[in-house]
Amino acid sequence: MILKELEDDRRCDRANARSLDALAKLAASAMADYSAGKTQEFAPETL
C-alpha cells in the first residue's frame, strides 16, 4: 500500500514537471509576442 502511494506520488511529480515546462514555454512565447507588438488588449465585453 505504501509503495503504491509512493509510486503515485512520483508519477504526479513527473506529470507536474512536464506541465510546468510546457507552461514556461507558453509564457515565453506570449512574452515574445507581446514584446514584438503582436498582441492586443483583452476586451471581455466583446466575448
C-alpha positions as a Python dict, from the first residue, in 0.01 Angstrom:
ca = {
    (1, 'M'): (0, 0, 0),
    (2, 'I'): (272, 249, 94),
    (3, 'L'): (482, 155, -211),
    (4, 'K'): (181, 219, -438),
    (5, 'E'): (132, 562, -282),
    (6, 'L'): (499, 644, -329),
    (7, 'E'): (483, 543, -694),
    (8, 'D'): (168, 754, -739),
    (9, 'D'): (349, 1050, -584),
    (10, 'R'): (643, 1003, -822),
    (11, 'R'): (408, 982, -1119),
    (12, 'C'): (233, 1303, -1014),
    (13, 'D'): (568, 1478, -965),
    (14, 'R'): (677, 1382, -1318),
    (15, 'A'): (347, 1497, -1467),
    (16, 'N'): (366, 1828, -1280),
    (17, 'A'): (722, 1885, -1400),
    (18, 'R'): (614, 1831, -1762),
    (19, 'S'): (319, 2065, -1715),
    (20, 'L'): (540, 2336, -1569),
    (21, 'D'): (785, 2303, -1859),
    (22, 'A'): (501, 2342, -2109),
    (23, 'L'): (360, 2639, -1919),
    (24, 'A'): (702, 2808, -1912),
    (25, 'K'): (732, 2766, -2291),
    (26, 'L'): (387, 2914, -2345),
    (27, 'A'): (468, 3207, -2118),
    (28, 'A'): (796, 3275, -2301),
    (29, 'S'): (612, 3266, -2634),
    (30, 'A'): (345, 3504, -2506),
    (31, 'M'): (607, 3747, -2377),
    (32, 'A'): (791, 3735, -2710),
    (33, 'D'): (467, 3813, -2894),
    (34, 'Y'): (396, 4099, -2651),
    (35, 'S'): (746, 4241, -2690),
    (36, 'A'): (713, 4223, -3069),
    (37, 'G'): (383, 4412, -3059),
    (38, 'K'): (185, 4111, -3183),
    (39, 'T'): (-77, 4127, -2907),
    (40, 'Q'): (-384, 4333, -2843),
    (41, 'E'): (-561, 4443, -2528),
    (42, 'F'): (-819, 4198, -2396),
    (43, 'A'): (-1175, 4331, -2413),
    (44, 'P'): (-1407, 4095, -2220),
    (45, 'E'): (-1716, 4281, -2336),
    (46, 'T'): (-1652, 4154, -2690),
    (47, 'L'): (-1688, 3790, -2589),
}
